[in-house]
Amino acid sequence: MFHRPKVSRSILALMCAMSFIMYLDRVNLSAAAGLIRDDLHLTNTDVGLVFAAFAYTYAICQVIGGWLSDRFGAKTTLIICASIWIVATVATGFAGGVVTLFCARMLLGVGEGAALPAQARALTNWFPAEKRGFVQGLTHSFSRLGNALTPPLIALLVAFASWRASFILVGVLTAIWVCVYAWYFTDNPRKHRHMSAEESLGLPPEGKVVIEKTHAPVPWRRLLKRIGPTMIVYFCYGWTGWLFFTWLPTFFMHGRGLDLKNSALFSAGVFLSGVLGNTAGGVLSDRILKRTGNVVAARRNVIIGAFLGALVFLAPVLFVKSLPVMAASMSLSFFFLEMTIGPIWAVPMDITPKHVGIASGLVNAGSAVAGIFSPIVFGFVVDHTGNWTLPFAGSVGLLAIGMVMTFFMRPDIALDKSADSDDETRHGLKLADRLGH
């Protein structure tokens, strides 16, 4: 007898596919950057500016997109977002220079800006607290799988067609996903046509966590105070992450003298380690939470350990000469760097399910701001020094800062509880003031 798979698993698979395609749309430029640079006669600084163009609008649209997903639901928000990706990706294939490339990437940033906050909104509705680290780690691992497979995939498409055709084909793939998502997904899991009574017992509590849309005013001051440390930590993550996402294939091609095929293979190897790191970080975080009930240990401590591992393995890149050793060091560093993703993205879900879209958008804005500056600095340093490893020195320093800032994160205090605490403190101060008089 045929048994229909659990709806929540199908939704998770759909979100994993979204993460994969989103990064395929994002990283395809990095994979083809060497060819585009030569074809359009660009400098490394030009390429860095084009890479950063995505991050300008991506950073701005994080909070806007988070607000939209909270107010109108994840389904509507993601359909609009993905439709913009399609236009931006296809437009990149028709670019004729720096200006048109810059504009196409800015448009892609608009489309993708709201995507991850909306995804966080969807995952909060569909999965309980003890699974949040895992589902965030797994979905983000598929984004790293997109990173890993994009360089060889683009190299294959370029070999059979051209770099321009590769962008058009990726746009078509995105359009297919949008159609499937629009047909199958619902904001409220209990309203899904295939949801059984048995499966609904494992869903988050309705009314407390499952919130299709919210029109409640956003407590900006309290929210920024609570989310601020996580934003800084994610900025420190993003500085190094964006270097890998944007420059890695070109680093191997021009910095180490490899051809397109071999640079793609080395880049894929590094990004595959991120797939494992994302899943491992999410699983470890949830396992610690289930075993100890301590959300600080499950989120904050895992991030600190992961940052330490990323720093230790990235440092040798600054001075080793052996290509295999350098690639292995980068892979291990990226593995630990990506271990932070599941716990970090679970923090906004832990703090405020009601405003998780905006909270997640604020956190991701931290990484997006890093993406504005990091690729430009990399290209500028390489153009003016000729040294392709020197830019990683800044990454080592920021990873150390990220470790320190992680101690200020408090995923164990919900936003509503912190409001109660603040009210009690103010009441106590007023009472003491009256008694003093």
C-alpha positions as a printed Julia matrix, in Angstrom:
437×3 Matrix{Float64}:
  0.0    0.0     0.0
  1.3    3.47   -0.9
  1.98   5.75    2.06
  2.17   9.47    1.4
  5.36  10.99    2.87
  4.92  13.36    5.8
  3.95  16.82    4.65
  6.56  18.46    6.9
  9.3   16.43    5.18
  8.04  17.55    1.78
  8.01  21.17    2.95
 11.55  20.78    4.26
 12.62  19.31    0.91
 10.98  22.26   -0.84
 12.89  24.71    1.37
 16.13  22.82    0.77
 15.52  23.1    -2.97
 14.93  26.83   -2.54
 18.25  27.24   -0.72
 20.06  25.26   -3.42
 18.57  27.27   -6.3
 18.98  30.6    -4.52
 22.71  30.04   -4.15
 22.94  28.67   -7.65
 21.52  32.0    -8.81
 23.9   33.84   -6.5
 27.18  32.0    -7.05
 26.9   31.5   -10.81
 28.56  34.91  -11.3
 31.49  33.88   -9.1
 31.91  30.64  -11.04
 32.02  32.49  -14.36
 33.82  35.6   -13.06
 37.17  34.72  -14.63
 35.62  34.34  -18.08
 33.39  37.4   -17.68
 36.36  39.48  -16.52
 38.36  38.58  -19.62
 35.4   38.82  -22.01
 34.27  42.26  -20.8
 37.82  43.53  -20.03
 37.27  44.16  -16.32
 39.8   44.69  -13.52
 39.73  42.78  -10.22
 38.39  45.94   -8.56
 35.59  46.05  -11.16
 34.74  42.43  -10.39
 34.73  43.18   -6.66
 32.33  46.08   -7.22
 29.99  43.83   -9.22
 30.13  41.17   -6.5
 29.29  43.81   -3.87
 26.36  45.22   -5.9
 24.25  42.25   -4.82
 24.93  42.99   -1.16
 23.77  46.62   -1.28
 20.15  45.8    -2.03
 20.38  42.45   -0.23
 21.23  44.25    3.02
 18.5   46.87    2.61
 15.81  44.32    1.74
 16.51  42.05    4.71
 14.44  44.01    7.21
 11.86  45.09    4.61
 11.47  41.49    3.47
 11.27  40.24    7.04
  8.47  42.7     7.76
  6.64  41.66    4.59
  6.9   37.96    5.45
  5.55  38.58    8.97
  2.72  40.74    7.65
  1.69  38.9     4.47
  3.06  35.39    5.08
  5.99  33.41    3.73
  4.14  32.07    0.69
  3.29  35.38   -0.96
  6.67  36.87   -0.08
  8.7   34.01   -1.54
  6.68  33.84   -4.77
  7.38  37.53   -5.39
 11.05  37.16   -4.4
 11.75  34.19   -6.64
 10.06  35.88   -9.58
 12.54  38.74   -9.2
 15.44  36.25   -9.09
 14.36  34.91  -12.47
 14.42  38.32  -14.12
 17.75  39.27  -12.51
 19.47  36.0   -13.39
 18.38  36.09  -17.03
 19.34  39.78  -17.25
 22.89  38.92  -16.12
 23.23  36.73  -19.21
 22.58  39.78  -21.4
 24.96  42.16  -19.56
 27.46  44.07  -21.68
 29.68  45.73  -19.1
 30.2   46.84  -15.51
 27.05  48.99  -15.34
 24.63  46.36  -16.62
 26.24  43.64  -14.49
 26.02  45.94  -11.48
 22.31  46.65  -12.06
 21.44  42.98  -12.61
 23.17  41.99   -9.39
 21.42  44.75   -7.46
 18.09  43.43   -8.72
 19.06  39.91   -7.61
 19.79  41.36   -4.16
 16.25  42.78   -4.05
 14.76  39.38   -4.84
 16.93  37.37   -2.48
 16.87  39.92    0.33
 13.55  38.74    1.74
 14.08  35.06    0.96
 15.85  33.79    4.08
 13.73  35.83    6.55
 10.62  34.45    4.8
 12.08  30.96    4.95
 12.68  31.41    8.69
  9.02  32.48    9.04
  7.95  29.3     7.24
 10.22  26.97    9.22
  9.09  28.49   12.54
  5.49  27.62   11.66
  6.28  24.1    10.49
  8.91  22.84   12.99
  9.09  22.86   16.82
 11.97  24.35   18.84
 13.88  21.08   19.26
 14.22  20.72   15.48
 15.08  24.31   14.57
 18.86  23.94   14.58
 18.62  20.87   12.36
 16.19  22.31    9.81
 18.13  25.57    9.58
 21.4   23.67    9.25
 19.97  21.31    6.63
 18.4   24.02    4.47
 21.59  26.07    4.58
 23.64  22.97    3.8
 21.76  22.8     0.51
 22.77  26.37   -0.18
 26.39  25.26    0.27
 25.66  22.29   -1.98
 24.61  24.92   -4.51
 27.94  26.62   -3.92
 29.78  23.34   -4.43
 27.98  22.25   -7.59
 27.74  25.64   -9.27
 31.41  25.96  -10.38
 31.53  22.57  -12.19
 27.96  23.01  -13.46
 28.71  26.45  -14.91
 31.97  25.13  -16.35
 29.99  22.35  -18.07
 27.36  24.76  -19.41
 30.06  27.13  -20.64
 31.8   24.26  -22.43
 28.62  23.34  -24.31
 27.22  26.84  -24.77
 28.53  30.07  -23.19
 28.6   31.87  -19.88
 25.6   33.91  -21.04
 23.5   30.8   -21.78
 24.31  29.39  -18.33
 22.5   32.28  -16.64
 19.41  31.84  -18.8
 19.2   28.12  -18.03
 19.52  28.74  -14.29
 16.67  31.25  -14.57
 14.47  28.57  -16.14
 15.25  26.19  -13.25
 14.18  28.88  -10.78
 10.86  29.31  -12.62
 10.12  25.58  -12.22
 10.67  25.77   -8.46
  8.34  28.78   -8.12
  5.51  26.87   -9.78
  5.91  23.86   -7.47
  6.17  26.04   -4.36
  3.08  28.1    -5.23
  1.07  24.9    -5.74
  2.14  22.98   -2.62
  3.09  25.32    0.24
  0.74  26.79    2.89
  1.66  29.25    5.64
 -0.36  27.38    8.26
  0.61  23.68    8.33
 -2.73  22.66    9.85
 -4.51  24.01    6.76
 -2.45  21.93    4.32
 -4.68  19.59    2.33
 -2.47  16.56    3.08
 -1.92  17.2     6.8
 -3.08  14.29    8.95
 -4.32  14.49   12.54
 -1.41  12.3    13.64
  1.26  14.46   12.02
 -0.32  17.67   13.33
  0.47  16.54   16.9
  4.17  17.17   16.21
  3.64  20.72   14.94
  4.44  23.85   16.98
  1.59  25.05   19.24
 -1.0   26.96   17.24
 -1.49  30.57   18.32
  1.77  30.74   20.3
  4.24  29.85   17.55
  2.28  29.14   14.37
  1.46  32.65   13.18
  0.48  32.97    9.54
  0.58  36.76    9.58
  0.95  39.38   12.28
 -0.22  42.98   12.36
  1.19  43.62   15.83
  3.52  46.66   16.05
  7.2   45.82   16.0
  9.02  46.6    19.3
 12.03  47.97   17.42
 14.01  49.21   20.39
 13.81  45.98   22.37
 14.25  43.87   19.26
 17.4   45.67   18.14
 18.83  45.41   21.65
 18.23  41.67   21.76
 19.25  40.89   18.17
 22.17  43.34   17.98
 24.9   40.97   19.27
 23.76  38.23   16.87
 23.92  40.74   13.99
 27.55  41.56   14.85
 28.45  37.87   15.15
 26.88  37.21   11.75
 28.8   40.16   10.28
 32.02  38.51   11.45
 30.89  35.25    9.88
 29.83  37.01    6.68
 33.16  38.76    6.1
 34.89  35.44    5.54
 31.85  33.71    4.07
 31.49  36.31    1.31
 35.16  35.96    0.39
 34.58  32.27   -0.21
 31.27  32.75   -2.03
 32.5   35.46   -4.39
 36.23  35.06   -4.93
 37.08  31.39   -4.37
 36.88  30.14   -8.01
 38.82  33.19   -9.25
 41.3   32.74   -6.39
 42.15  29.25   -7.6
 42.13  30.32  -11.27
 44.21  33.49  -11.12
 45.78  33.29   -7.67
 47.01  29.72   -8.11
 47.17  29.52  -11.9
 44.57  26.79  -12.46
 42.33  26.44  -15.51
 38.53  26.77  -15.33
 37.96  23.04  -14.86
 40.45  22.57  -12.01
 39.52  25.8   -10.26
 35.9   24.59  -10.34
 36.85  21.24   -8.83
 38.92  22.78   -6.02
 36.14  25.29   -5.27
 33.57  22.49   -5.21
 35.69  20.57   -2.72
 35.81  23.52   -0.33
 32.08  24.21   -0.64
 31.19  20.55   -0.08
 32.85  20.77    3.31
 30.36  23.55    4.06
 27.48  21.18    3.29
 28.74  18.85    6.0
 29.44  21.74    8.38
 25.93  23.18    8.1
 24.27  19.86    8.86
 26.73  18.99   11.63
 26.23  22.33   13.38
 22.44  22.06   13.29
 22.4   18.45   14.49
 24.88  19.16   17.28
 22.93  22.23   18.44
 19.61  20.36   18.62
 21.22  17.33   20.28
 22.69  19.51   23.03
 19.34  21.27   23.5
 17.48  17.96   23.73
 19.99  16.47   26.16
 20.5   19.47   28.45
 17.53  21.76   27.85
 20.09  24.59   27.84
 19.53  26.82   24.8
 22.67  28.85   25.58
 24.85  25.76   25.37
 23.0   24.59   22.28
 23.31  27.86   20.35
 26.01  30.1    21.79
 28.62  27.53   22.8
 28.42  25.71   19.47
 29.02  29.02   17.64
 32.07  29.83   19.78
 33.64  26.42   19.15
 32.92  26.66   15.42
 34.48  30.13   15.13
 37.58  28.88   16.92
 37.94  25.97   14.48
 37.44  28.28   11.48
 40.15  30.65   12.75
 42.68  27.9    13.5
 42.39  26.34   10.05
 42.21  29.61    8.09
 45.44  31.01    9.53
 47.77  28.62    7.59
 46.33  29.93    4.28
 48.35  33.11    4.84
 51.73  31.39    4.55
 51.51  27.84    3.12
 52.64  27.35   -0.48
 51.38  23.82   -1.19
 48.11  23.87   -3.14
 46.74  20.63   -1.61
 47.57  21.82    1.92
 46.0   25.21    1.24
 42.85  23.63   -0.21
 42.58  21.25    2.76
 43.06  24.12    5.21
 40.37  26.17    3.45
 38.01  23.21    3.45
 38.39  22.61    7.19
 38.04  26.31    7.93
 34.88  26.52    5.84
 33.5   23.39    7.55
 33.75  25.02   10.97
 32.58  28.4     9.67
 29.4   26.8     8.34
 28.78  24.98   11.62
 27.65  28.35   12.98
 24.7   28.67   10.57
 22.14  26.36   12.2
 22.59  27.78   15.73
 22.72  31.41   14.56
 19.52  31.16   12.51
 17.78  29.33   15.36
 18.4   32.29   17.7
 15.75  34.64   16.17
 13.31  31.71   16.14
 14.01  31.13   19.85
 13.74  34.8    20.82
 10.6   35.88   18.96
  8.38  33.55   16.89
  5.91  36.43   16.43
  8.45  38.71   14.73
 10.83  36.04   13.44
 10.8   37.41    9.88
 12.06  40.84   10.92
 14.43  39.38   13.54
 15.94  37.0    10.98
 16.18  39.85    8.47
 18.13  41.94   10.97
 20.53  39.07   11.65
 21.08  38.39    7.95
 21.58  42.11    7.36
 24.71  41.81    9.47
 26.16  39.33    6.99
 24.85  41.34    4.04
 26.67  44.48    5.2
 29.87  42.44    5.36
 29.12  41.37    1.78
 29.15  45.01    0.67
 32.72  45.6     1.77
 34.43  42.21    1.86
 34.54  41.47   -1.93
 35.66  45.04   -2.75
 38.45  44.94   -0.16
 39.62  41.59   -1.52
 39.84  42.86   -5.11
 41.46  46.15   -4.03
 44.13  44.4    -1.95
 44.95  41.95   -4.75
 45.15  44.73   -7.37
 47.5   46.83   -5.23
 49.68  44.1    -3.7
 49.45  41.17   -6.11
 49.03  38.96   -3.03
 45.98  36.66   -3.23
 46.2   35.38    0.36
 46.75  38.67    2.23
 42.99  39.54    2.33
 42.39  36.5     4.55
 44.33  38.22    7.37
 41.29  40.42    8.01
 39.13  37.32    8.22
 41.27  35.87   11.0
 40.87  39.05   13.03
 37.11  39.25   12.55
 36.64  35.61   13.5
 38.33  36.41   16.82
 36.0   39.39   17.33
 33.02  37.18   16.49
 33.99  34.74   19.24
 34.0   37.53   21.8
 30.66  38.99   20.66
 28.99  35.57   20.85
 29.15  35.8    24.66
 26.65  38.69   24.51
 23.96  36.62   22.75
 21.0   35.56   24.95
 18.82  33.06   23.08
 17.45  31.86   26.43
 15.4   35.02   27.01
 12.32  35.43   24.83
 11.53  38.92   23.58
  8.19  39.03   25.49
  9.89  37.9    28.69
 12.54  40.57   28.32
  9.75  43.12   27.99
  8.23  41.85   31.24
 11.65  42.05   32.86
 12.16  45.61   31.66
  8.71  46.6    32.92
  9.43  45.05   36.32
 12.76  46.9    36.5
 11.15  50.24   35.64
  8.37  49.59   38.17
 10.95  48.79   40.84
 12.91  51.97   40.1
  9.74  54.1    40.27
  8.73  52.46   43.57
 12.2   53.02   45.02
 12.08  56.64   43.87
  8.71  57.19   45.59
  9.94  55.56   48.79
 13.02  57.75   48.69
 10.83  60.8    48.72
